Amino acid sequence: MLPLLQGHPWMAALLAALAAALVALALHHAARAVLRRVLVREHAQVLSAMLERTQRAAGFAAPLLAMQLVWAAAPDTLDSIGAVRHVNGVLLIIALTAFLMGLIGGIADGLIARHPSNVEDNLHARRVETQTRVLSRSAQTLVLIGGAAMVLMTFPGMRQLGASLLASAGLLGIIAGLAARPVFSNLISGLQIALSQPIRIDDVLIVQGEWGRVEEITGTYVVLKIWDERRLIIPLQWFIENPFENWTRTGSNLLGTVFLYLDYTAPLDAIRAEAKRIVEAAPEWDGRVFNVQVTDASERAMQVRVLVSANNSGKAFDLRCKVREGVLAFLAREHPQSLPVVRAPAPAAAAEPA
């Protein structure tokens, strides 16, 4: 066996690299099994999520790291050893970049899992989810850019190209800066949104006349789920530069209004009693606010406003529809003369002939 290895120097390096890779994989699987059992027993959500998100990348990085150590210790006289070291190093950088991105994603998933948003009062959970998602994606973007830069720097041609570009970077730098301005402005806007939080995941917004909920916040845009299942894609920078409505900025409780236009003969006490009965029987009402008032009057009708409250925008909308339908049905059934009518003077009687 020894003469065979001496006659084929690459054989010894390959066997050593294979053995190192197998040992690294065995140690990786053993360490993960121990950590998974410990973390499940300790209910460590963040560490468990990190372990789950880095499983595949770590499975590639461990043997590549062990093989890189073997190639580094191999003699320089081996044919093409420099190319093997370079390829293995590039693969190792890619694996470590994926590992770091998975690590960041695992931290984000664990923090979000510790603050579930499927509860009635989920303001704090939505704040945590928004900050975690935006910051983690920004950090992953930076790690990806850093990993790509390290891979490119391993190629001598790329280093020379970078040096020549830096040497003549006057106009090219200005052009690159102008071209990358939208990317960096959205990245900075994402950090501003994560820190100041004018919007959060699951917030109810009115954007350019569209009502919807924030479904996703990425590193460059926001996905607004419209009530009719459409998706409105909005750049992050738009929220920094333009006004918009946020119905759940400090809480999900809302007031809803129902406007009725009735004849002046409408019995307000009966309408108030019927509206109160409808509201108290509705499960959407949270018991905070109920009021019936005449808020305006014109030459043809008076405006009656029914004010109600609910825990969120969806319940407020359903409650308004119930009140509107119930009161109109009551008026049509009990007081049809209260509905708006158009009055016109009776025509003058024709004079009888003499």
C-alpha positions in Angstrom: 0.0 0.0 0.0 2.8 2.4 0.9 4.7 1.9 -2.4 1.4 2.6 -4.2 0.9 5.8 -2.4 4.5 6.8 -3.0 4.1 6.2 -6.7 0.9 8.2 -6.8 1.3 11.3 -4.6 -2.3 12.5 -5.5 -3.7 9.3 -4.1 -2.5 10.1 -0.6 -3.9 13.6 -0.8 -7.2 12.3 -2.1 -7.5 9.6 0.6 -6.6 12.1 3.3 -9.1 14.6 2.0 -11.8 11.9 1.9 -11.1 10.8 5.4 -11.1 14.4 6.7 -14.5 15.0 5.0 -16.0 11.8 6.4 -14.8 12.7 9.9 -16.1 16.2 9.6 -19.5 14.9 8.5 -19.6 12.4 11.3 -18.7 15.1 13.9 -21.3 17.5 12.3 -24.2 14.9 12.5 -23.2 13.9 16.0 -23.0 17.5 17.2 -26.4 18.4 15.6 -28.1 15.4 17.2 -26.8 16.3 20.6 -27.7 20.0 20.2 -31.2 19.1 18.9 -32.0 16.9 21.8 -30.7 19.5 24.3 -32.6 22.4 22.7 -35.9 20.5 22.5 -35.6 19.7 26.1 -34.8 23.3 27.0 -37.5 24.7 24.7 -35.0 27.1 23.1 -36.9 28.4 20.1 -34.3 30.8 18.8 -31.4 28.3 19.0 -33.6 25.5 17.5 -34.6 27.7 14.6 -30.9 28.6 14.0 -30.0 24.9 14.1 -32.7 24.1 11.6 -31.9 26.9 9.1 -28.2 26.2 9.1 -28.4 22.4 8.7 -27.8 22.1 5.0 -25.2 24.9 4.8 -23.2 23.4 7.7 -23.4 20.0 6.1 -21.5 21.4 3.2 -19.2 23.8 5.1 -17.8 21.1 7.5 -16.3 18.7 5.0 -15.1 21.6 2.7 -13.3 23.2 5.7 -11.7 19.8 6.5 -10.7 19.3 2.9 -9.3 22.8 2.7 -7.0 22.0 5.6 -5.8 18.9 3.8 -5.1 20.8 0.5 -3.3 23.5 2.4 -1.0 20.9 4.0 -0.4 19.1 0.7 2.9 19.7 -1.0 3.0 22.4 -3.6 4.7 20.1 -6.1 1.4 18.3 -6.7 0.1 18.9 -10.2 -2.8 21.5 -10.2 -2.9 21.7 -6.4 -3.3 25.5 -6.7 -6.5 25.1 -8.8 -7.9 22.5 -6.4 -7.2 24.8 -3.4 -8.9 27.7 -5.3 -12.0 25.8 -6.2 -12.3 24.3 -2.7 -11.8 27.8 -1.2 -14.6 29.3 -3.4 -17.0 26.5 -2.5 -16.1 27.0 1.2 -16.8 30.8 1.0 -20.2 30.1 -0.6 -21.1 27.5 2.0 -20.0 29.8 4.9 -22.0 32.7 3.3 -25.1 30.4 3.1 -24.4 29.4 6.7 -24.3 33.0 8.0 -27.5 33.9 6.0 -29.2 30.8 7.5 -28.0 31.8 11.0 -29.5 35.2 10.6 -32.7 33.8 9.3 -32.9 31.3 12.2 -32.5 34.1 14.7 -35.4 35.9 13.0 -37.6 32.9 12.9 -36.9 32.1 16.6 -37.7 35.6 17.7 -40.9 35.7 15.7 -41.9 32.3 17.1 -41.5 33.6 20.6 -44.0 36.4 19.9 -46.9 34.8 18.1 -49.3 37.2 16.3 -52.4 35.0 16.3 -53.7 36.6 19.5 -56.3 39.3 19.9 -53.9 42.0 21.0 -51.0 41.4 18.8 -49.5 44.9 18.5 -46.2 44.0 20.3 -45.9 40.8 18.2 -46.4 42.6 15.0 -43.8 45.2 16.0 -41.3 42.5 16.8 -42.0 40.6 13.5 -41.6 43.8 11.4 -38.3 44.8 13.0 -37.0 41.3 12.8 -38.0 40.6 9.2 -36.6 43.9 7.8 -33.4 43.9 9.8 -32.7 40.2 9.1 -33.2 40.6 5.4 -31.0 43.7 5.3 -28.3 41.8 7.2 -28.6 38.8 4.8 -28.2 41.1 1.9 -25.0 42.6 3.3 -23.7 39.1 4.0 -24.5 38.0 0.5 -22.7 41.0 -1.0 -19.7 40.4 1.2 -19.6 36.7 0.2 -19.8 37.6 -3.5 -17.1 40.1 -3.1 -14.8 37.6 -1.4 -15.4 35.1 -4.1 -14.6 37.6 -6.8 -11.4 38.7 -5.0 -10.1 35.1 -5.2 -9.7 35.5 -9.0 -6.6 37.4 -10.0 -8.3 38.8 -13.1 -11.1 40.3 -11.0 -8.6 41.9 -8.6 -6.9 43.6 -11.6 -10.2 44.7 -13.0 -11.2 46.1 -9.6 -7.9 48.0 -9.4 -8.3 49.4 -12.9 -11.8 50.5 -12.1 -10.7 52.2 -8.9 -7.9 53.9 -10.7 -10.4 55.5 -13.2 -13.3 55.7 -10.9 -14.2 59.4 -11.5 -17.1 59.2 -13.9 -17.8 55.5 -13.4 -18.2 56.1 -9.7 -20.8 58.8 -10.3 -22.7 56.6 -12.8 -22.6 53.6 -10.5 -23.8 55.8 -7.6 -26.8 57.1 -9.6 -27.6 53.6 -10.8 -27.6 52.2 -7.3 -29.4 55.1 -5.7 -32.8 53.3 -5.7 -31.4 50.2 -4.2 -29.6 52.0 -1.4 -32.5 54.4 -0.8 -34.9 51.4 -0.4 -32.3 49.7 1.9 -32.1 52.8 4.1 -35.9 53.2 4.0 -36.2 49.6 5.2 -33.9 50.4 8.2 -36.0 53.5 8.9 -39.2 51.5 8.8 -37.7 48.8 11.0 -36.7 51.3 13.7 -39.4 53.9 13.6 -42.2 51.5 12.4 -44.7 53.6 10.6 -46.0 50.3 9.3 -45.9 46.8 10.6 -46.8 43.3 9.5 -50.6 42.9 9.4 -51.2 46.7 9.7 -54.4 47.9 8.0 -53.5 50.7 5.6 -55.2 53.0 3.1 -52.7 53.6 0.3 -53.9 55.7 -2.7 -57.5 54.9 -1.9 -56.9 51.1 -1.5 -57.8 49.3 1.7 -55.6 46.4 2.7 -53.3 44.7 5.2 -49.5 44.6 5.1 -48.8 41.0 4.1 -45.0 41.2 3.7 -42.1 43.7 4.1 -39.0 42.8 2.1 -35.7 44.7 1.8 -37.0 46.8 -1.1 -40.9 46.8 -1.2 -44.0 46.2 0.8 -46.8 43.8 -0.3 -50.3 45.1 0.6 -53.0 42.5 0.4 -56.1 44.3 -0.8 -59.5 43.3 0.5 -60.5 41.7 -2.8 -57.3 39.4 -2.8 -55.2 41.7 -5.1 -51.7 42.5 -4.1 -50.3 46.1 -4.2 -46.5 46.2 -4.4 -45.1 49.5 -3.0 -41.4 50.5 -2.8 -40.2 51.1 0.8 -39.1 54.6 -0.1 -42.7 55.6 -0.9 -43.8 55.2 2.7 -41.1 57.6 3.8 -41.9 60.3 1.3 -45.7 60.1 1.1 -48.6 60.3 3.5 -50.9 57.3 4.1 -53.5 56.1 6.6 -52.6 53.5 9.2 -55.7 52.2 11.0 -53.7 50.0 13.5 -50.8 52.3 14.4 -51.4 52.2 18.2 -54.2 49.5 18.3 -56.7 47.6 16.3 -59.8 49.2 17.9 -61.8 51.3 15.5 -65.0 53.4 15.3 -67.4 52.8 12.5 -70.0 55.1 11.1 -73.3 54.5 9.4 -75.0 57.4 7.7 -78.7 57.4 7.0 -80.6 60.0 5.0 -84.2 60.2 6.3 -87.3 62.3 6.0 -87.8 64.9 8.7 -90.8 62.9 10.0 -88.6 59.9 10.9 -89.0 58.9 14.6 -85.5 59.4 16.1 -86.3 57.7 19.4 -87.6 54.6 17.7 -84.6 54.5 15.3 -82.2 54.9 18.3 -83.9 52.1 20.2 -83.8 49.7 17.2 -80.2 50.6 16.4 -79.2 49.9 20.0 -81.0 46.5 19.9 -79.2 45.6 16.7 -75.8 46.6 18.0 -76.1 44.9 21.4 -77.1 41.6 19.6 -74.1 41.8 17.2 -71.0 39.8 18.3 -68.8 42.3 16.5 -69.6 45.1 18.9 -67.0 45.5 21.6 -69.3 47.5 24.0 -67.2 50.7 23.9 -69.1 53.2 21.8 -72.7 53.5 20.5 -74.4 56.8 19.6 -77.2 58.0 17.2 -77.2 61.6 16.3 -78.6 64.0 13.6 -75.4 65.3 12.1 -76.6 67.4 9.2 -79.8 68.6 7.4 -80.6 69.7 3.9 -83.6 71.0 2.2 -84.8 67.4 1.4 -83.6 65.1 4.2 -81.7 64.9 7.5 -78.5 63.0 8.0 -78.5 60.5 10.9 -75.2 59.1 12.0 -75.0 55.8 13.9 -71.5 55.5 15.6 -70.3 52.1 16.8 -67.0 50.5 17.8 -65.3 47.1 17.2 -62.0 45.4 18.0 -60.7 45.5 14.5 -61.4 46.9 11.0 -63.0 43.7 9.7 -65.5 43.5 12.6 -66.1 47.2 12.3 -67.1 46.8 8.6 -69.4 43.8 9.3 -71.0 45.7 12.2 -71.7 48.8 10.0 -73.3 46.6 7.4 -75.5 44.9 10.0 -76.6 48.2 11.5 -77.3 49.7 8.1 -79.3 46.7 6.9 -81.2 46.3 10.2 -82.3 50.0 10.5 -83.3 50.3 6.9 -85.4 47.1 7.1 -87.0 48.4 10.4 -87.9 51.7 8.7 -89.3 50.1 5.6 -91.4 47.7 7.8 -92.5 50.1 10.6 -92.1 53.6 9.3 -92.0 53.6 5.5 -92.9 57.3 5.5 -89.5 58.1 7.1 -87.6 57.2 4.0 -86.6 60.2 1.8 -89.3 61.5 -0.5 -89.5 64.2 -3.0 -92.3 66.7 -2.4 -93.8 68.8 -5.1 -96.6 71.4 -4.9 -99.9 70.2 -6.1 -101.0 71.7 -9.5 -103.4 74.6 -9.3 -107.0 73.7 -10.0 -108.2 74.9 -13.4 -110.9 77.7 -13.3 -114.4 76.6 -14.2 -115.9 78.1 -17.3 -118.5 80.8 -16.7 
